[in-house]
Amino acid sequence: MTYTPRAVAGMLGIAPTTLRTWDQRYGLGPSVRTEGGHRRYEDADVEVLRRMVVLTSQGVAASAAAVLARQRPVAPPAGARTPICAEEALMAQHTFLDAAKRLDEPAMSDLAAKLLSGHGVVSAWESVFVPAMVALGDLVAGTGQGVEVEHLASASVLHALRGIPRSTEPGLLAALLSCAPDEQHWLPLEALGAALSEEGCRWGNLGARVPAPALCDAAERLRPSVVLVWAHRSDLALRVPLAELAARSDALVAVAGSGWEGLRLPSFVRRPASLADAVDIVLGRVR
């Protein structure tokens, strides 16, 4: 199966001229050309471009995003995973932050992959990635500089998380994950999805800035066991139609993120206290 540039641009929601630019500047072009010289994209080409779109939408510079997009996520090897001890977690945080400040994407991606393979998503996320990302966020807030550092670090973690193989077994959708309307911080949802993949659960992620009607429509159509919505600000959380979600999908409704703190939630809504708690809520509902 091959696709024309116009078809690929439509699939990815970008302009055909953007495809041409990425091909000329970064070598993210099609693998096939017809006898007449027309460009045709294969599925593998589209997947690389899809990763490019995600990375650039997060603010990663196009040149750095192109390097990340070409790298195929490496699945962590199966085997026993042990929690990260406090000393190792602190050392890993320092190593990750040092690499981030150098804009050393390969070092960050390599460390992230090793942490995931050795300790699992939950332990790596809670012990290393979250503290490191908080430290980078504080640096940006305090100095007004380092946004590119924060974005590249997020992209490296995202790349490693997407190396966790997703279940292809048919069956119920265990969880539908979504950001609140106009919420753009969706890396925590990818962490939850990767943790669910480790448990063999099927999940979907609607991503950032999901309008309330679209979220309700997707929940009604997909009929997941759990719908979890992320918000980091209360004004965004208040725009989520919790009652309508529960009524239209029969799913267990859960919410996560600092935006829900202090808000009165309906009795039917669950609010996990951590990534591990969110995984347990989904597994409990499914099993």
N, C-alpha and C positions, 0 to 999 in steps of 0.2 A: 504494500500500500504506500503510495506516495502522494504528496500534497503540493499544490501550487503555493507560491509566496502569499498570494491574496488569501487563500484558505487558511494558511498557518497564522497570518496576521489576525484574521477573524477569530480563530480558535484562542489566541493568546490575548486578544484585546489590545493590540498595538498596531501602529501604522506600518504599511509595507516599506516605507522609507527607513523605518527603524531596523527592520530586518536587513535591508541592504547595507546600512551603516555598520551593524554588528558583523556582517559578513566581511566587509572591506577592512574594518579596523581591528577586529578581534578573531577573525577566522571562524566565526560561528555560522558557517554557511551550509548549504545543502550537500548531501552526499551524492546526489544523482543529477545529471544533466541529460536532457533528451538529445536526440540526434540533431535537433535544430538549435541546441544550445540553451534551451529553457531550463531554469532551475526547478528541481523537485526535491522536496524534503521527505525523508523517511521518519518513522516513528522515533528512532533514536535521536535524530536531529531535533525533533519537536520537544523531546524530553529535556535536552540540553537547553533549548531556548526557554522552556518553561521555568527551569531553575534560574536562568538569567533574569527573567521577568520578576520572579519572587525576590531575588537578591537586590536588584536595582530599586524595587518598590520599597525595600527596607532602608534605602539610603546608601547602600554599598556603591562605591565608585564603579563605573562600568568596567574599567580595566581589571580591577580586582574581582568583580563579579564574574567576568568571563573566565578567569582562572578557576574559580570555584565551580562554575557551571559545567566545565569540561570534566571535572573529576567525578567519577562514578562513586557514589557512597559505598563504602566497604562494610558489609554486614559483620557485626561483631561475632566471634566464634561462640558456639554454644558451650555451656559448661557451668559449673558451680560459680556463683557470684557471692562475694563477701562484702559486707558494708565497709565503707571507708572509715578508718580510725581517725581520731581528731588530728593527730600529728600529720598523717599522710594528707588529710584534707587541707590543712593549712599550707603544707608545702605545695600541693597541687594548685591552690589558689594563687600563691605567689608566682609560680611558674607560668600559669595562664595569664596573669596580669602583666608580667614582664613581657611575654610574647605579644600581648595585645598592644602595649605601649610602643613596641617596635614595629607594629603592623605586620607581624610575622604570622601570616595566616596558616602556612603549612605546619608550624609548631603548635598553634592552637588546635587545628583540626586533628593532628596526630595525638595530642594529649587527650582531647575530648573522646576520640575513638577508643583509646586505651582505657580510659576511665569507664566508659560504657561497657566495654567487653569484659573488664575485670570485676566491675562492681554493680552493674545494672543501672538502669535509667534513674530510678528513684534515689538511690544513694548518691550517684554522680550529680544529679540535679540539685538535691537539697544540701549536699555537703560542699560542693565546689562551684557549680555554675551559678546558682543564685547569689551566694556571697560575692563572687567575682563580678557579676553583672551589677549588683547593687553598688559595689565600690566604684565601678566605672561610671555609673549614673551619678553618684555623689561627686565624682571628679568633674563631670560636665556641668553639673548644677553649681558647683563652687567656683569654677574658673571660667565657665563659658566656652571652654575649648575641649577638644577630644571627642566630638560627635562621631568623627570617622573611626576612631578607635572602638567606641561602643558598638557601632554598626557592624564593623568587620568581626568583632568578637561574637556578636549575635549570629552573624551569618555562619561562622565556623561551628558554633554549637548546633545550629539548625542543620547544617550539612551532616554532622555526625549523627544527630538524632534520626535523620532520614535514612541512615544506613541500617537501621533496625528493620529486618524484613517484616512486611505486613502480611497478615493472614489472607490467603486466597480461598479458604474453604467457604463453601456456600453456607448460608444460615442467617440468623438474625443479626442486625446491626446493633452491636452492644452499646455504642455511644455515638451521638451526634454532637460535635463540639462547635462552638461559634463564639465570636466576639459580639458584644453589644453594639447597637448602632453607633457608628463613628468611632468605635474603639479600634486602635491600630496596633496595640501590643498583643501579638498572638503567639509569641514563642512559647509561653507556658502551655498553650493548647497542644503544640507539637510535642512537648515533653510528655504530656498526659497520653497522647496518641501513641508515642513510642513505648511508653510503659505498658499500655494495653496490648500493643503488638507482642511484647515479651510474654504476655499471658495468653497469647493466641486469640485475642478478641478482635473482631472487625469493628472499625470505627470510621467516621468521616469527619472532616474539618471544613467548615464553611469559610473560615479565615476571618480577615479583618473587615470592619465596617459593614456588617450585615444588617440591612434594613429589617425592621420588625416584621413586616408582612412576609418577606422572603424567608425569614427564620421559621415563622409559623407554617408556611407552605411546605418547606423542606421537611419539617418534623412530621407533618401530616402525611406526606408522601412516603417517607422512608421508614416511619414507625420504629424508631430506635427504642431500646430499653431505657436509655438515659439520655436526656438532653442537658448539656452543661454549657453555661454561658459565662464568659469572662468579661470583667470590667474592672478598670483600675481607678475610675473616678465615679463618685456617686451620681453626678448628673447624667452620666452615660448609663449607669445601672438602672436608674429610674425609668429609662425608655424601653426597658425589656418587658414585653407583655407576658408575665409569668402565668397568670390565670389562663390566658388564651392558649399558651403553649401546652399546659396540662390538659385542657379540655379537648384540644384538637388532635393530640398525639397519643394520649394515654401513657406517655412516658413519665418516668420519674424525673422531675425537674431539679437540677442542681445549679448552684452559682458559685463562682470563685473569683478571687481578686480583691484587692483592697477597696474597690469601689462599693462593695456591699457592707463594709463595716459601719455599724450604727444604724443601718436601715432595718425597718420592721419587715420581716419576710413572712409570707403566708405559711401556715403550718405544714403544707405539703412540700415545701421547698427545702432541700438539703444544702448545707454549706460546708464542704470539706475544709478541714483546717490545714491540710498539707497535700502534696502530690500523692503520698502514700495513702492518705485518707480518701482521696478522689478515686484512686484505683480500687480500693476496697469497696466503695459505694457501687461502682460499676460491676465488679465481680459479684457482689452480694445480690444485686438485682438480676444478673444474668443466671447465676447458679442456684 
